[in-house]
Amino acid sequence: MPRANLVSLLLIVVLVAVLADREPDTSAELFPLASAVGWVEGHGRDIKPDLVGVGIRPPRVVRIGSGYVPRTPPAAMLCNAGVCKIYRGIVGRPLDGADIPKLSWWINFLSVLPWALLLFGALRRLAVLWGQDEGTGPEWAAWAVMCGSLALGWFGVASPYLPVAALGIWTVVLILEASVNPSLGMMIVAGLMAGFSGAAHPSGWLFVLWGVFYLFATPPAMYLPEKQTRLLTCFAGAAAVAVVVTLIGNAIFFGSPLPVQFMDMQPPYLDFGPLARLAWHDLVGWNGVLWLAPLVLAGIARMMSAPDKVLGGPVMMFLLALLAIAFLTWGVVDDSRLTNEIEQVPLELSVIPVELSGGEFSMVQIGSSGESIEERRSRFERLIERTDVLLWIGGRSPGIPLFLPAAVLLAMLGWCWRDVTRFWSGWTWAGVRWGGLMGLFMSQAPYGSVSDLFFYLGLLPGSGHIPILEAILAVSIRLAEYWPSGIISF
């Protein structure tokens, strides 16, 4: 293995290990963990309604029967339950609150690391395909895109979007490589990856359509006519098998073969005002693609130019544009639905302290509703000192992580075009560094949220592991009061 590859892989392992060191404080993090603990301890995967505050359904969970089930893909739930099962076997006792930090770290680390490594490998292969074997090495190109294209911001916590990006981009790479050297085996693997990306998130199934259309629309001159038909058949057949497996997994884990993100959800709020505001924040705001992924601009500029040096030509450019538009539309509508759900949660329930005792989660009483602000603040401050109490944040601000796969592809396309002029090259490097810095900030605020608790108390985030980033994040919260953005809602 070349030394550059070995160093890159070791750096990814270290980076994921550092960023995975965080306690879950949002429903998207806590609920899968609570469900996995309940599963291992024999309480069932459902979450009791009293845990979520007088039966209010928070974002990222579905209602099934008399309980709540996280909208977490079956593969991720298997990983969470497996980690909890092995950890419980090691400690030899029911899980309690002191185990939460270690459980959270292992789940984050083991859930993120494989996809981070796969994403790096796919980007390196894509860089070679798109001509990055000349001049700057493909390892540098892959690191630039991962650090400056939003991907780095998802290295700190288990998320369905990083697997979608890794599997989706590998699908693109394998299909493009088959354009040079047609291979039936390669198409079977590409079809399986495209189909299983739907197990991470329903948006991943767009890559099934992407692959079929690309193989169908590519001029036969790139293949022998009979080869093209066989490639398309192998890809579509493998993708269909993977989709069926995904549907079976949903039926086993969630009682319905439908994608879990579509079950028992609030309808989107399709008023023009909120949609326009979400689109603006998702594109330009703090959690926006152009804010975290400046190389996307270079990719868009490359798409608008003649694609004579881009493998795949006009068909590739057309499909990439459709993919970006589809993810953008999907993300904005999903954010609209999520905002509607969050608005139904009373303000006093936005932060709910819970504890894990004897393998079962329960709410911690913090006093009556008639308490003054000072009394409630005092109770929260005392709870913060307890390591066995978890503070669950009952929502998150909207963001657009669904655009991640298309953003990464556009970023790589833009990077491979970076040597047009010296001026553009300098600005590209500045964009990569800025995107990487913002990605590190976002890694400390998964799912586009900063804890409401710290804003409520007026305190800096207090884990103490990365004080510089936390201090800058706290300053950003104050700046957001004057410049509202997609990451924080006031």
ZIGIWO-V772923 format. One record per residue. N is the residue number from 1. NEAR is the number of other C-alpha atoms within 10 Angstrom. D_FIRST is the distance of its C-alpha to the first C-alpha in whole Angstrom. Layout:
BEGIN
n=<N | N>
near=<NEAR | NEAR>
d_first=<D_FIRST | D_FIRST>
END
This chain:
BEGIN
n=<1 | 2 | 3 | 4 | 5 | 6 | 7 | 8 | 9 | 10 | 11 | 12 | 13 | 14 | 15 | 16 | 17 | 18 | 19 | 20 | 21 | 22 | 23 | 24 | 25 | 26 | 27 | 28 | 29 | 30 | 31 | 32 | 33 | 34 | 35 | 36 | 37 | 38 | 39 | 40 | 41 | 42 | 43 | 44 | 45 | 46 | 47 | 48 | 49 | 50 | 51 | 52 | 53 | 54 | 55 | 56 | 57 | 58 | 59 | 60 | 61 | 62 | 63 | 64 | 65 | 66 | 67 | 68 | 69 | 70 | 71 | 72 | 73 | 74 | 75 | 76 | 77 | 78 | 79 | 80 | 81 | 82 | 83 | 84 | 85 | 86 | 87 | 88 | 89 | 90 | 91 | 92 | 93 | 94 | 95 | 96 | 97 | 98 | 99 | 100 | 101 | 102 | 103 | 104 | 105 | 106 | 107 | 108 | 109 | 110 | 111 | 112 | 113 | 114 | 115 | 116 | 117 | 118 | 119 | 120 | 121 | 122 | 123 | 124 | 125 | 126 | 127 | 128 | 129 | 130 | 131 | 132 | 133 | 134 | 135 | 136 | 137 | 138 | 139 | 140 | 141 | 142 | 143 | 144 | 145 | 146 | 147 | 148 | 149 | 150 | 151 | 152 | 153 | 154 | 155 | 156 | 157 | 158 | 159 | 160 | 161 | 162 | 163 | 164 | 165 | 166 | 167 | 168 | 169 | 170 | 171 | 172 | 173 | 174 | 175 | 176 | 177 | 178 | 179 | 180 | 181 | 182 | 183 | 184 | 185 | 186 | 187 | 188 | 189 | 190 | 191 | 192 | 193 | 194 | 195 | 196 | 197 | 198 | 199 | 200 | 201 | 202 | 203 | 204 | 205 | 206 | 207 | 208 | 209 | 210 | 211 | 212 | 213 | 214 | 215 | 216 | 217 | 218 | 219 | 220 | 221 | 222 | 223 | 224 | 225 | 226 | 227 | 228 | 229 | 230 | 231 | 232 | 233 | 234 | 235 | 236 | 237 | 238 | 239 | 240 | 241 | 242 | 243 | 244 | 245 | 246 | 247 | 248 | 249 | 250 | 251 | 252 | 253 | 254 | 255 | 256 | 257 | 258 | 259 | 260 | 261 | 262 | 263 | 264 | 265 | 266 | 267 | 268 | 269 | 270 | 271 | 272 | 273 | 274 | 275 | 276 | 277 | 278 | 279 | 280 | 281 | 282 | 283 | 284 | 285 | 286 | 287 | 288 | 289 | 290 | 291 | 292 | 293 | 294 | 295 | 296 | 297 | 298 | 299 | 300 | 301 | 302 | 303 | 304 | 305 | 306 | 307 | 308 | 309 | 310 | 311 | 312 | 313 | 314 | 315 | 316 | 317 | 318 | 319 | 320 | 321 | 322 | 323 | 324 | 325 | 326 | 327 | 328 | 329 | 330 | 331 | 332 | 333 | 334 | 335 | 336 | 337 | 338 | 339 | 340 | 341 | 342 | 343 | 344 | 345 | 346 | 347 | 348 | 349 | 350 | 351 | 352 | 353 | 354 | 355 | 356 | 357 | 358 | 359 | 360 | 361 | 362 | 363 | 364 | 365 | 366 | 367 | 368 | 369 | 370 | 371 | 372 | 373 | 374 | 375 | 376 | 377 | 378 | 379 | 380 | 381 | 382 | 383 | 384 | 385 | 386 | 387 | 388 | 389 | 390 | 391 | 392 | 393 | 394 | 395 | 396 | 397 | 398 | 399 | 400 | 401 | 402 | 403 | 404 | 405 | 406 | 407 | 408 | 409 | 410 | 411 | 412 | 413 | 414 | 415 | 416 | 417 | 418 | 419 | 420 | 421 | 422 | 423 | 424 | 425 | 426 | 427 | 428 | 429 | 430 | 431 | 432 | 433 | 434 | 435 | 436 | 437 | 438 | 439 | 440 | 441 | 442 | 443 | 444 | 445 | 446 | 447 | 448 | 449 | 450 | 451 | 452 | 453 | 454 | 455 | 456 | 457 | 458 | 459 | 460 | 461 | 462 | 463 | 464 | 465 | 466 | 467 | 468 | 469 | 470 | 471 | 472 | 473 | 474 | 475 | 476 | 477 | 478 | 479 | 480 | 481 | 482 | 483 | 484 | 485 | 486 | 487 | 488 | 489 | 490>
near=<5 | 6 | 8 | 12 | 15 | 10 | 12 | 17 | 17 | 11 | 12 | 17 | 17 | 13 | 17 | 24 | 19 | 16 | 22 | 25 | 21 | 20 | 19 | 23 | 25 | 25 | 22 | 25 | 23 | 20 | 26 | 24 | 24 | 23 | 26 | 27 | 29 | 21 | 20 | 21 | 19 | 11 | 15 | 14 | 25 | 22 | 27 | 18 | 15 | 12 | 17 | 21 | 19 | 9 | 12 | 16 | 20 | 24 | 23 | 21 | 22 | 22 | 18 | 15 | 9 | 9 | 16 | 22 | 22 | 28 | 22 | 27 | 24 | 21 | 16 | 18 | 20 | 14 | 15 | 27 | 22 | 16 | 22 | 25 | 17 | 12 | 17 | 19 | 11 | 9 | 10 | 9 | 12 | 16 | 23 | 17 | 19 | 16 | 17 | 23 | 17 | 14 | 21 | 23 | 23 | 19 | 22 | 26 | 23 | 18 | 25 | 24 | 22 | 14 | 20 | 24 | 17 | 18 | 25 | 22 | 20 | 22 | 26 | 25 | 21 | 27 | 26 | 17 | 18 | 21 | 17 | 23 | 16 | 11 | 8 | 13 | 14 | 25 | 21 | 15 | 23 | 27 | 19 | 22 | 32 | 26 | 24 | 31 | 34 | 34 | 28 | 27 | 29 | 27 | 31 | 28 | 29 | 26 | 23 | 24 | 21 | 29 | 26 | 29 | 28 | 25 | 27 | 30 | 27 | 23 | 26 | 22 | 20 | 23 | 26 | 21 | 18 | 21 | 17 | 13 | 12 | 20 | 17 | 18 | 13 | 19 | 27 | 21 | 19 | 30 | 31 | 24 | 28 | 33 | 33 | 30 | 30 | 27 | 28 | 25 | 22 | 20 | 21 | 26 | 21 | 17 | 27 | 27 | 16 | 20 | 26 | 18 | 14 | 20 | 23 | 14 | 11 | 17 | 13 | 14 | 8 | 15 | 18 | 11 | 11 | 9 | 15 | 22 | 14 | 16 | 24 | 20 | 18 | 22 | 27 | 24 | 17 | 21 | 30 | 18 | 14 | 21 | 22 | 14 | 16 | 25 | 18 | 17 | 20 | 21 | 16 | 12 | 18 | 24 | 13 | 15 | 16 | 16 | 21 | 27 | 18 | 11 | 15 | 11 | 17 | 15 | 13 | 17 | 17 | 13 | 9 | 9 | 9 | 15 | 17 | 13 | 16 | 25 | 22 | 15 | 24 | 27 | 22 | 16 | 21 | 23 | 28 | 25 | 26 | 20 | 23 | 30 | 31 | 27 | 34 | 28 | 18 | 23 | 23 | 18 | 14 | 20 | 21 | 10 | 9 | 11 | 15 | 9 | 10 | 18 | 18 | 21 | 14 | 15 | 17 | 20 | 21 | 13 | 16 | 19 | 15 | 14 | 20 | 19 | 14 | 16 | 22 | 22 | 16 | 16 | 22 | 28 | 20 | 21 | 23 | 24 | 19 | 24 | 21 | 16 | 20 | 19 | 10 | 11 | 17 | 11 | 10 | 10 | 16 | 19 | 20 | 21 | 20 | 19 | 22 | 21 | 15 | 12 | 21 | 19 | 21 | 17 | 18 | 15 | 10 | 15 | 10 | 8 | 8 | 8 | 11 | 10 | 10 | 10 | 13 | 16 | 16 | 13 | 14 | 19 | 13 | 9 | 17 | 15 | 9 | 12 | 13 | 18 | 22 | 25 | 23 | 26 | 24 | 26 | 26 | 25 | 19 | 28 | 30 | 26 | 25 | 25 | 27 | 24 | 28 | 24 | 31 | 27 | 24 | 27 | 29 | 28 | 27 | 23 | 26 | 25 | 22 | 21 | 15 | 9 | 9 | 10 | 10 | 14 | 15 | 12 | 14 | 23 | 17 | 15 | 24 | 24 | 16 | 18 | 29 | 26 | 18 | 22 | 27 | 21 | 18 | 27 | 24 | 25 | 22 | 22 | 26 | 22 | 22 | 24 | 20 | 20 | 21 | 14 | 14 | 12 | 14 | 11 | 11 | 18 | 20 | 12 | 11 | 11 | 13 | 14 | 13 | 10 | 18 | 19 | 15 | 12 | 19 | 19 | 12 | 15 | 20 | 11 | 12 | 17 | 12 | 9 | 12 | 15 | 25 | 24 | 23 | 22 | 14 | 8>
d_first=<0 | 4 | 6 | 8 | 7 | 7 | 10 | 11 | 11 | 13 | 15 | 16 | 17 | 19 | 21 | 21 | 23 | 25 | 26 | 27 | 29 | 33 | 36 | 37 | 40 | 40 | 41 | 38 | 36 | 39 | 40 | 37 | 37 | 41 | 40 | 38 | 40 | 43 | 41 | 40 | 43 | 45 | 47 | 45 | 43 | 46 | 46 | 50 | 52 | 53 | 50 | 49 | 53 | 56 | 54 | 53 | 49 | 47 | 44 | 41 | 43 | 45 | 49 | 49 | 52 | 53 | 50 | 47 | 43 | 40 | 39 | 36 | 34 | 34 | 30 | 30 | 34 | 32 | 29 | 32 | 34 | 31 | 31 | 34 | 35 | 32 | 33 | 37 | 37 | 35 | 38 | 41 | 43 | 43 | 41 | 43 | 43 | 41 | 38 | 37 | 35 | 33 | 33 | 32 | 29 | 28 | 29 | 27 | 24 | 23 | 25 | 23 | 19 | 18 | 20 | 18 | 15 | 16 | 18 | 15 | 13 | 16 | 17 | 14 | 15 | 18 | 18 | 16 | 19 | 22 | 21 | 19 | 17 | 20 | 20 | 19 | 15 | 14 | 13 | 16 | 18 | 16 | 17 | 21 | 22 | 21 | 23 | 25 | 26 | 28 | 24 | 24 | 28 | 27 | 24 | 27 | 29 | 28 | 29 | 30 | 29 | 25 | 24 | 27 | 24 | 21 | 23 | 25 | 22 | 20 | 23 | 24 | 20 | 21 | 24 | 24 | 21 | 24 | 26 | 24 | 23 | 26 | 24 | 27 | 24 | 22 | 25 | 26 | 23 | 24 | 27 | 27 | 25 | 27 | 30 | 28 | 28 | 32 | 31 | 30 | 33 | 35 | 34 | 31 | 33 | 33 | 30 | 32 | 35 | 32 | 30 | 34 | 35 | 32 | 32 | 36 | 37 | 34 | 36 | 36 | 35 | 32 | 32 | 34 | 37 | 37 | 33 | 33 | 36 | 34 | 31 | 33 | 34 | 31 | 30 | 33 | 34 | 30 | 31 | 35 | 33 | 31 | 34 | 37 | 34 | 34 | 38 | 39 | 37 | 39 | 42 | 41 | 40 | 42 | 45 | 45 | 42 | 42 | 39 | 40 | 40 | 43 | 45 | 48 | 47 | 50 | 50 | 49 | 51 | 52 | 54 | 53 | 53 | 51 | 48 | 49 | 48 | 45 | 43 | 44 | 42 | 39 | 39 | 40 | 41 | 39 | 37 | 37 | 34 | 35 | 35 | 32 | 30 | 31 | 29 | 31 | 33 | 31 | 30 | 34 | 35 | 32 | 34 | 37 | 36 | 36 | 33 | 32 | 29 | 28 | 26 | 29 | 32 | 35 | 34 | 31 | 33 | 36 | 34 | 32 | 35 | 37 | 34 | 34 | 38 | 38 | 36 | 38 | 41 | 40 | 39 | 42 | 44 | 42 | 43 | 46 | 47 | 45 | 47 | 50 | 49 | 48 | 52 | 54 | 52 | 55 | 54 | 55 | 52 | 50 | 48 | 49 | 48 | 47 | 47 | 45 | 47 | 47 | 45 | 47 | 46 | 50 | 51 | 52 | 56 | 56 | 60 | 62 | 62 | 65 | 63 | 63 | 60 | 60 | 60 | 57 | 55 | 56 | 55 | 52 | 51 | 52 | 50 | 47 | 47 | 47 | 44 | 45 | 46 | 43 | 45 | 44 | 44 | 46 | 44 | 42 | 42 | 41 | 38 | 36 | 33 | 33 | 32 | 29 | 27 | 29 | 29 | 25 | 25 | 28 | 26 | 23 | 26 | 27 | 24 | 24 | 27 | 27 | 28 | 31 | 33 | 32 | 35 | 33 | 29 | 31 | 32 | 29 | 27 | 30 | 30 | 26 | 27 | 30 | 29 | 26 | 29 | 31 | 28 | 28 | 32 | 32 | 29 | 32 | 35 | 33 | 35 | 37 | 39 | 40 | 42 | 46 | 47 | 46 | 48 | 50 | 51 | 50 | 47 | 44 | 41 | 41 | 38 | 37 | 33 | 33 | 36 | 35 | 34 | 37 | 39 | 38 | 38 | 42 | 43 | 42 | 44 | 47 | 46 | 46 | 49 | 50 | 48 | 47 | 44 | 42 | 40 | 44 | 47 | 50>
END
